[in-house]
Amino acid sequence: MTSKVIYNHSAFDRTPYTYLIGWTDMDLWYYGRRTAKDCHPEELFIKYFTSSDTVQHTREEFGEPDIIKIHMFFSDAVTCKVQEERFLKRVNAARNPRFLNKTNGDLNWDTTGIKNTEEQKNKNSAKNSGRTPYKMTDVVRQNMSIAQTGAIRGPMSQESKDKKSASLKGKNLGRISPLKCIKVGPKEGSKSEQIIKLISQGLSRDVVAEIVNVRLAYVGKIVRRHKEKLAEAA
């Protein structure tokens, strides 16, 4: 019998977060949020695979995404929902063929705390009947291994809790800087290094601009400079 993982949440009983997944070869992306009770960033593509049917169909057709990133996590669900809508509107996901999102967010849509009825459970069971069981690919397994490196896991010792509490004292947990929720390789020393790293991973410039929290024009400037340096070195 497996014991339930106890997370150290940023909110009372959950850690609301936003995330980005993508298939770089297909240039397809999906940005979403998770605010359910007991949710935590460590569950993404471990036991939570988004609530989107479109994402499910894309996984079945093209395999698992090779980009899986936690964008931000929050101390409350409302701020999380606002961030999701802000991002989707910025890239105009609803009309952007590169995004699988069908809307630019909806603050009124919220399933937090809603439990499925037996009828709905039976419908979901019938819907999933005959589907090929999910099997994590080597790419996803490697990405999640990198993502979990250095992640805070529960339960924590009292000493660790005290250290964490002291380090967070006076800080606003509502808006954690992008890329600090998840570790991807060596720590970047500057925004320009973050931009080049993300661009090299196949993310589009508009998505990179949102993640690094800079203007789109700045991303273009850094990319041009990088190309010039490569040309000079050739």
Buried (B, 14 or more C-beta within 10 A) or exposed (E): EEEEBEBBBBBEEBBBBBBBBBBBEBEBBBBBBBBBEEBBBBBBBBEBBBEBEBBBEBBEEEBBBBBBBBBBBBBBBEBBBBBBBEBBEBBEBEEBEBBBBEEBBEEEEBEBEEEEEEEEEEEEEEEEEEEEEEEEEEBBEEBBEBBBEEEEEEEBEEEEEEEEEEEEEEEEBBEBEBBEBBBBEEEBEEBBBBBBBBBEBBBBBBBBBBBBEBEEEBBEBBBEEBEEEEEEEE
